[in-house]
């Protein structure tokens, strides 16, 4: 299991570095995505 975790961590770090190098903040992007999903879910529940 530790070997699998190491592989995913390696790719996670690469993806984070890619976003950061290209002027994106992955934490902000993830937060915005979650806010959008919550808003859509709330809108759907209200209908």
C-alpha positions in Angstrom: 0.0 0.0 0.0 2.9 2.4 0.7 4.2 1.9 -2.8 0.9 2.9 -4.3 0.7 6.0 -2.0 4.2 7.0 -3.1 3.2 6.8 -6.8 0.1 9.0 -6.2 2.0 11.4 -4.1 4.6 11.8 -6.9 1.9 12.6 -9.5 0.1 14.9 -7.1 3.3 16.9 -6.6 3.8 17.1 -10.4 0.3 18.3 -11.0 0.6 20.9 -8.2 3.9 22.1 -9.6 2.4 22.4 -13.1 -0.5 24.5 -11.9 1.8 26.7 -9.8 4.2 27.2 -12.6 1.4 28.3 -15.0 -0.1 30.9 -12.7 -2.8 28.7 -11.1 -3.4 28.0 -7.5 -4.8 24.5 -7.2 -6.2 25.2 -3.7 -8.2 28.2 -5.1 -9.3 26.1 -8.1 -10.5 23.3 -5.8 -12.3 25.7 -3.5 -14.1 27.4 -6.4 -15.1 23.9 -7.8 -16.6 22.9 -4.5 -18.5 26.2 -4.1 -19.9 25.7 -7.6 -21.0 22.1 -6.9 -22.6 23.2 -3.6 -24.5 26.0 -5.3 -25.8 23.6 -8.0 -26.8 21.1 -5.4 -28.6 23.7 -3.4 -30.4 25.0 -6.5 -31.4 21.5 -7.5 -32.8 20.9 -4.0 -34.9 24.1 -4.1 -36.6 23.1 -7.3 
